């Protein structure tokens, strides 16, 4: 990492490192490092823990009436790979990641790599400047995610909502089928559909099996009228009165078309 790249990284992070070797290591992928010990993998490990502590504390402070289970659901959404990747890519951190030849096989950086960069940067700032500096860096980025997860009522766990709806209102349990998978091992995409009884819902692609299943579950929820997209593009759960199970038993449809879901990719 040359001096110009380091300066650009610090500008995007809004933090100046006393030890620039930490910054360089945070942006060094194992595919280009002399050894894995010199890559960002160890920093990623530490950064994941620091991120969790900061997010948990902030949820605890912002929502004193929430129980443990509710706080856990919000935390899982905010520290998910998708959320971390979105933060990293929005800051332009993925462009600065040093990768080995053949790793950038597609225009968009895989979410796993982008998330890893953010976690490594968190650890680097923590080691270099302490917890207060990390909080100053992170809180403006995670607080909106915390509030969004709290207000949505679903914390983006669409599989759980679909299962609850299907069991309570359709006397059945959703099943997920892998239709196809494409791409190299480090950047595979998966084609998944969900079915409840004889009813099959639209299929979709995702950057992981969990992501594809969550997106497929969301499509099913939208088709069933359980969720809707508000004027801000956010998913809202619509309260559902119980329905007779016989109604579901008499409803079947032909296989639905495949669609691509972009912004709703999530993780269980």
Rosetta blueprint (number, residue, H / E / L):
1 X L
2 X L
3 X H
4 X H
5 X H
6 X H
7 X H
8 X H
9 X H
10 X H
11 X H
12 X H
13 X H
14 X L
15 X L
16 X L
17 X L
18 X L
19 X L
20 X H
21 X H
22 X H
23 X H
24 X H
25 X H
26 X H
27 X L
28 X E
29 X L
30 X L
31 X L
32 X L
33 X L
34 X L
35 X L
36 X H
37 X H
38 X H
39 X L
40 X L
41 X H
42 X H
43 X H
44 X H
45 X H
46 X H
47 X H
48 X H
49 X H
50 X H
51 X H
52 X H
53 X H
54 X H
55 X H
56 X H
57 X H
58 X H
59 X H
60 X H
61 X H
62 X H
63 X L
64 X L
65 X L
66 X L
67 X L
68 X H
69 X H
70 X H
71 X H
72 X H
73 X H
74 X H
75 X H
76 X H
77 X H
78 X H
79 X L
80 X L
81 X H
82 X H
83 X H
84 X H
85 X H
86 X H
87 X H
88 X H
89 X H
90 X H
91 X L
92 X L
93 X L
94 X H
95 X H
96 X H
97 X L
98 X E
99 X L
100 X L
101 X L
102 X L
103 X L
104 X L
105 X L
106 X L
107 X L
108 X L
109 X L
110 X L
111 X H
112 X H
113 X H
114 X H
115 X H
116 X H
117 X H
118 X H
119 X H
120 X H
121 X H
122 X H
123 X H
124 X H
125 X H
126 X H
127 X H
128 X H
129 X H
130 X L
131 X H
132 X H
133 X H
134 X H
135 X H
136 X H
137 X H
138 X H
139 X H
140 X H
141 X H
142 X H
143 X H
144 X H
145 X H
146 X H
147 X H
148 X H
149 X H
150 X H
151 X H
152 X H
153 X L
154 X L
155 X L
156 X L
157 X L
158 X H
159 X H
160 X H
161 X H
162 X H
163 X H
164 X H
165 X H
166 X H
167 X H
168 X H
169 X H
170 X L
171 X L
172 X L
173 X L
174 X L
175 X E
176 X E
177 X E
178 X E
179 X E
180 X E
181 X E
182 X E
183 X L
184 X L
185 X H
186 X H
187 X H
188 X L
189 X E
190 X E
191 X E
192 X E
193 X E
194 X E
195 X E
196 X E
197 X L
198 X L
199 X E
200 X E
201 X L
202 X L
203 X E
204 X E
205 X E
206 X E
207 X L
208 X L
209 X H
210 X H
211 X H
212 X H
213 X H
214 X H
215 X H
216 X H
217 X H
218 X H
219 X H
220 X H
221 X H
222 X H
223 X H
224 X H
225 X L
226 X L
227 X E
228 X E
229 X E
230 X L
231 X L
232 X L
233 X L
234 X L
235 X E
236 X E
237 X E
238 X L
239 X L
240 X L
241 X L
242 X L
243 X L
244 X L
245 X H
246 X H
247 X H
248 X H
249 X H
250 X L
251 X L
252 X L
253 X L
254 X L
255 X L
256 X L
257 X L
258 X E
259 X L
260 X L
261 X L
262 X L
263 X L
264 X L
265 X L
266 X L
267 X L
268 X L
